[in-house]
């Protein structure tokens, strides 16, 4: 009888020990959480050889903080971040290729940023010239530089392009607002999807943004929009610019309800 009573107690102790070990054991997961925002209407974009305008208001690029591929992520840390609610926990294989290391991840992110900047500049200059044929400018891509600190990846393309247009366009479409956004961009001005849309909106809300421009193809990924913020899906740079020029929330599209 004594032996029988101890069996379930022993099994329970084993389960507790196993749970504790799991919480403090490294696991193959990645944490994605809201990252810092940067106002590109400041000194981020430099343009030479033409008149530029400085606009009141803010135009934020948004980021996420992603644990690097070689980071040891422990069960207790994953649990805490999951409970907090603003972060997402994903299998490492869903974020990084199997052979990815820290150095490679930084290299890829830096190259994606360079491509994003080039595409943003090209698409913005094409759109500006199409909208202002009566106001020619001598700006070439080589006259424009973009500097965003401690950031990699392609997702600031839309905001880079809008930031450049705000410096060139004699008509103010920022209207003193706090605007944020995200989205890749190609040279034709098409806006592509990104990762971490929920976390980027949280970061934008913390910075005080009330309007958030996002890729239309990310609508299915949105689980919640911060209180007081309007998330506006766009498909092209031209559409984003038209909406900002209109400065009327009644004309802003919304993601279709699920």
RACOR-V352602 format. One line per field, one symbol per residue. burial: + if it has 9 or more other C-alpha atoms within 8 Angstrom, else -. Layout:
BEGIN
burial = ???
END
This chain:
BEGIN
burial = ----------------------++----+++++++-+++++--++-+-----+-+-+++++++++--++---+++-++--++---+++++++-------+++--++-++++++-+++++++++++-+++---------+-+-++-+-----++++++++++++++++++--+++---++++++++++-++++++-++++++++++---+++++++++++--+--+---+-+++++++-+++-+++-------------
END
